Amino acid sequence: MVAGRDFTLRREFGSVGDALVAAYRLEATPGWRFLWAAHALLDLSADAWLRAPAGTETRIDGGAVDKWPCGLERLGPDDGTAVGAILVDCPIVHVDDGETLMFALDAPGQPVSTALWRNLRGWPEGNPYRSVGVEPMLGRVFDLAEAGPDDAAVVPAGGVYEWTLSVVAG
């Protein structure tokens, strides 16, 4: 449980079939806007790929807009770049690296996307390292201050919102 001044967030882990399921419950004032992301940092080989539906709107580093696939789907090898992207309205992605991990976010009534942090020894300057994050998220932007009216999740009238993240290996 995490309790802030304006909210309480609880998380419980369980399983359904072959899926690891993280269930979340947020209690906050109705109308409270928020962003949330699961920061799954993965140790992936240079052969790893991210699969998402073709044509998915992809916001690269908060600015440029492209359609998936857009050159970020190959997750290695180290090439000195670091890029953040959001696959807008994309609740399910697959990471293929010899085996597959599927991430599926179920959050009815909320904007659901997947963020990608693809740091192939391009950041930070002076001491870069490798870090690949596949981050199912509630919202469509990295910063709540930049969120338009439909880009953030919103606590409903009852003051409680619940969602689940499922991860399946195969």
N, C-alpha and C positions, 0 to 999 in steps of 0.2 A: 504494500500500500504506500502511496505517496500522497501526502496532504499538503496542499498549498493554501495560500490565503483565500483563493477563490474557488478551489476545487478539491475533490478527493478522487484519486484514480486507483483502482484495484485491478490486479491481474492474477489469473489462476491458470495453471497448465493441466491439460488432460490429453486424452487420445480418443479418436473416433476412427475405428478401422486402422489403417496404416498411417493416419495423419496425427502429427503432434498439433494440438490445438491450444492456442493462447486465447483465453476469454478475458475481455476488458470491460470494466464498468466505470463510467465517469459520472460523478455527481457534481453539479455546478448550477449556477443561476440559469434559468431558461433564457435562451438567446445568446449565451456566452459563446463567442467564436474561438476556435482553436485549430491548431495543426498538430498532428501526431505522426510519428514514423517509427517503424521497427528497424533498428540499425543492425541488419545482419551483415557483419563483416566476414567475408569468405576467403579462405585460402585456396586459390584457384590456379590451375596450371595455365601456361601460355596458350593452350588449346581450347580454353573455356569459351562458351557462347551464352548470350542472353537471348532467349526467344520470347517475343511478344507479338501480338496481332499486327500484321502488316497494315500500314496506314495510320497507326496510332500517332496522334499529335505528340511531338517530343519537343519540350522546351529545354534548350541547351544553355547551361550557365545562366539561367534566368532571363535570357534575352532571345536569341535566335530560335525560331520555330522551324521544325522540320517534320518529316513523316518517318516513322519506323519502317524498315531499318534505315539507319542514317550513318552508318560507319562506326557506331559505338557498340554494336552487338558483339564484336570480338573483344574479349576481356583481357587479353594479354598478347604478346609479351611486353616486357618493360620497354617503353619507347620515349620516356621523359615527358609524358603528357599527364595532365590532371584535368578531368572534366566532370562537372555535375550536370545531371539532366533529370527531367521529370517526364515520364510517360503518362500523359494526361488521360484520366478516365480508364485506367488500365489496372484492374484488380487482380489479374492472374498473370504471372510470368514463370518461365522455366529457365533454370541455369543448367546447362549441359557441360559436363567435364568428365567424360567417361561414364558417369552416372548422372542422373537428373534429380534436381531439387525443384519442386513446384511450390510456389508461394501463392496463396489465395486469400484475399482479404474480403470479408463479408461485413459490410457496414451499410445496411439499408437506409436510403434517404440522404446519404452524405456523399460528397465528392471523394472518390477513391482513385488513387494514382499509384505509381511506383517510381520512387526516386532511384537513381543510379549514381554512385560515386565511383569513378574509374580513375584511380591514381596509380599510374604505372611509372612510379619514381619521378613524378613531375612536381611534387609538392611535399614539404615546404622547401623553399629556396634555401640552398646551402646544406640541407640534410634530408633529401627526399627519400621516401620509402614507398613500398608497394602496399596498396590497400584497395580492395574492391568491396563496395557496399551495395547490396540489393535491398531496397528499403520500401516495402509496402507502406502506404501512407494515407491518412485522411487529409485531404486538401489537394490543391493543384499548384502551390507555390512553396518556395523554401522559407519565406519570411511573411509572418502574419501582417506586418505593416504594408506589404505589397499586395495583399489579397483583395481581389475584387469581391463583389457581393456573393458570387457563387464559388469562390476559390477556397473557402475555409469551411470546416465542419461547424455545426451549430447545435448546442444543447437544446433538445426539444422542450415543449411546454411543461412536461412533468419533472424536469430537472435531472433526469437520468438518461444516459445514452450507453448502450452496450454494443460491442462488436467483437468479431473473432478473426484471428489470423491462423490459417492452417498451413503446415509445412509437411510435404510428403516427399520422401526419398524413394527413388526407384531406378 
